[in-house]
């Protein structure tokens, strides 16, 4: 891997920060690689350029934050060509439908599917008591074999308990809602936050605890009745979301 960096050096005599010089060198180096290629380790870069590890780490961190590199826990750092642009905040449609329309190879793995006592937040949404039974479904969604988002979904058990008998890895919930339960979602409200990954989310998303994630809560309704309450944990280094804003009182 370091052969491609032969002849590249850092000039310690000029006032340009060492980390920035390394970052510029690595930017050019990344252009010679393919999406998903592994890059040299921090130790290898330290030895090759004769600079400190904090200097190397600062350069790598900036490239990660800008989306050029993605870290995978216990595996190393890899080239990341582009973030996945999602319309999740703009439209009410399933993950499967959006990814299929965008031409991505995607898959879903089922983490958990069972009847479970409602959390306080879920109970408030559905107008029940905390601990009352709800359907709980947790799924890990991946694109091109890379985990992208962990989604935990709560549904009313009195209506949707039979959904646990369906293949929730191959079928979207919204398709099952319409086909099996005559339920067409009409509205959704979403809240977006920046958070740091906890141990469980980090393990499932193949990132490190404390890495940035995008957290989105969704309440979807059929008319005025809440049907779905979902908590989604998106990898911050692999996703971005489109928003469309219109000025009030102005016709387009």
C-alpha positions in Angstrom: 0.0 0.0 0.0 2.8 2.4 0.8 4.4 2.0 -2.7 2.0 4.5 -4.1 3.2 7.0 -1.5 6.9 6.6 -2.5 8.4 9.9 -3.3 5.9 11.8 -1.2 7.3 13.6 1.8 6.4 16.2 4.4 8.4 19.4 4.6 8.9 20.3 8.3 10.7 23.5 7.4 7.6 25.3 6.0 4.8 27.0 8.1 2.1 24.7 6.7 0.9 22.4 9.5 2.2 18.8 9.2 -1.3 17.3 9.5 -2.5 19.4 6.6 0.4 18.4 4.4 -0.4 14.8 5.1 -4.1 15.3 4.5 -3.3 16.8 1.0 -1.0 13.9 0.2 -3.6 11.4 1.3 -6.3 13.1 -0.8 -4.2 12.6 -3.9 -3.5 9.0 -2.8 -7.2 8.2 -2.3 -7.8 9.2 -6.0 -5.7 6.2 -7.1 -7.8 3.7 -5.0 -11.2 2.2 -5.4 -14.2 2.5 -3.1 -13.7 0.1 -0.2 -9.9 -0.2 -0.6 -8.0 -0.3 2.7 -5.5 2.5 3.4 -2.3 2.3 5.5 -2.6 2.2 9.2 -1.7 5.2 11.4 1.5 3.4 12.6 2.5 2.8 9.0 1.9 6.4 8.1 3.9 7.6 11.1 6.9 5.5 10.1 6.7 6.4 6.5 6.5 10.2 7.0 8.4 10.3 10.3 5.7 12.2 12.1 3.8 11.7 15.3 0.7 9.6 15.7 -1.5 12.6 16.9 -0.5 14.4 13.6 -1.6 11.4 11.5 -4.7 10.9 13.5 -5.8 14.6 13.0 -5.3 14.2 9.2 -7.3 10.9 9.1 -10.0 12.4 11.4 -10.6 15.2 9.0 -10.8 12.9 6.0 -13.3 10.7 7.9 -15.4 13.8 8.9 -15.4 14.9 5.2 -16.6 11.5 4.1 -13.5 10.5 2.2 -12.6 7.6 4.5 -14.7 5.3 6.7 -13.4 3.5 9.8 -14.5 -0.1 10.5 -13.9 -1.3 14.0 -11.2 -3.9 14.3 -10.6 -3.8 10.5 -9.0 -0.5 9.6 -9.8 2.5 7.5 -11.2 2.3 4.0 -11.9 4.6 1.0 -15.4 6.0 0.9 -16.3 7.6 -2.4 -19.6 9.2 -1.4 -22.2 9.4 1.3 -25.6 7.9 0.7 -28.1 10.7 0.0 -31.5 9.8 1.3 -34.9 11.4 0.8 -36.2 9.8 4.1 -37.1 13.3 5.5 -39.0 14.3 2.4 -41.2 11.4 1.5 -43.3 8.6 3.2 -42.0 5.4 1.7 -40.1 2.3 2.8 -36.3 2.0 2.9 -36.6 -0.9 0.4 -38.4 1.3 -2.1 -36.1 4.3 -1.8 -32.9 2.2 -2.1 -34.3 0.2 -5.0 -35.2 3.5 -6.8 -31.7 4.7 -6.3 -30.1 1.6 -7.7 -28.4 0.4 -4.5 -27.9 -3.2 -3.5 -29.5 -3.5 -0.1 -30.4 -6.1 2.5 -32.1 -6.3 5.9 -31.2 -8.5 8.8 -33.6 -9.1 11.7 -32.1 -8.3 15.1 -35.3 -8.8 17.1 -39.0 -9.3 16.6 -41.3 -9.9 19.5 -44.0 -8.7 21.8 -42.4 -6.4 24.4 -43.4 -4.0 27.2 -43.7 -0.4 25.9 -41.1 2.2 26.9 -42.3 5.4 28.3 -41.8 7.2 25.0 -43.7 4.5 23.0 -46.5 4.4 25.6 -47.0 8.1 25.2 -47.2 7.9 21.4 -49.9 5.1 21.5 -51.8 6.4 24.6 -51.1 3.3 26.7 -49.3 2.7 30.0 -45.5 2.0 30.1 -45.0 -1.7 30.2 -48.2 -2.5 28.2 -47.6 -4.9 25.3 -46.5 -3.6 21.9 -44.9 -5.2 18.8 -41.2 -4.5 18.8 -39.1 -5.0 15.6 -35.4 -4.2 15.3 -33.7 -4.4 11.9 -30.3 -3.6 10.6 -30.3 -2.2 7.1 -27.2 -2.5 4.9 -26.1 -1.1 1.5 -23.5 -2.9 -0.6 -22.9 -5.2 2.4 -22.1 -2.2 4.7 -24.4 -1.5 7.7 -26.1 1.8 7.3 -28.9 2.1 9.8 -30.3 0.3 12.8 -34.1 0.8 13.1 -36.2 -0.1 16.1 -40.0 0.0 15.4 -43.0 -0.2 17.8 -46.5 -1.1 16.6 -49.8 -1.5 18.4 -50.1 -5.2 19.4 -53.8 -5.4 19.3 -53.8 -4.9 15.5 -50.3 -5.9 14.3 -49.2 -8.8 16.4 -49.7 -11.2 13.4 -47.0 -9.2 11.6 -44.4 -11.2 13.6 -45.2 -14.2 11.4 -44.0 -12.5 8.2 -40.6 -12.5 6.7 -39.4 -9.1 8.0 -36.0 -9.4 6.3 -37.4 -9.5 2.7 -40.7 -7.5 2.9 -41.1 -3.9 3.9 -43.5 -3.1 6.8 -45.4 -0.6 4.7 -46.1 -3.3 2.0 -47.4 -5.7 4.7 -49.5 -2.9 6.3 -51.4 -2.3 3.1 -51.6 -5.9 1.8 -52.5 -7.7 5.1 -54.0 -5.1 7.4 -55.6 -2.7 5.0 -53.6 0.1 6.6 -52.4 3.0 4.4 -50.1 5.5 6.2 -51.1 9.0 5.4 -48.9 11.3 7.5 -45.5 11.2 9.2 -43.6 13.5 11.6 -39.9 13.1 12.1 -37.3 14.5 14.5 -33.6 14.6 13.7 -30.8 14.8 16.2 -27.0 14.5 16.2 -25.9 11.9 18.8 -22.9 9.7 19.7 -23.2 6.0 19.2 -23.7 3.8 22.3 -22.1 0.4 22.7 -25.0 -1.5 21.1 -25.5 0.8 18.1 -21.8 0.9 17.5 -21.6 -2.9 17.5 -24.4 -3.3 15.0 -23.3 -0.5 12.7 -19.6 -1.6 12.8 -18.3 1.7 14.2 -16.8 2.7 17.5 -18.7 3.8 20.6 -18.8 7.6 20.6 -18.7 7.9 16.9 -21.3 10.4 15.5 -24.7 9.1 14.3 -27.8 10.7 13.0 -30.8 9.8 15.2 -34.3 10.1 13.7 -37.6 9.5 15.5 -40.7 8.8 13.3 -44.3 8.8 14.1 -46.5 7.6 11.2 -50.3 7.8 11.3 -53.3 6.4 9.5 -55.5 9.5 9.5 -55.0 10.7 13.1 -54.2 7.4 14.6 -50.6 6.5 15.3 -49.5 3.3 13.7 -45.7 3.3 13.8 -43.1 4.7 16.2 -39.6 4.2 15.0 -36.1 5.1 16.3 -33.4 5.0 13.6 -29.7 5.2 14.2 -27.8 6.2 11.0 -24.1 6.1 10.6 -22.9 9.7 10.5 -20.0 8.9 8.1 -22.1 7.2 5.5 -25.4 9.1 5.3 -26.7 12.6 4.4 -30.4 13.7 4.2 -32.1 16.0 1.8 -34.5 18.7 3.1 -36.7 21.0 1.0 -37.9 24.2 2.6 -40.4 26.7 1.2 -41.0 30.3 2.3 -44.3 30.7 4.0 -46.9 32.6 2.0 -45.0 32.4 -1.3 -46.5 30.3 -4.1 -44.1 28.4 -6.3 
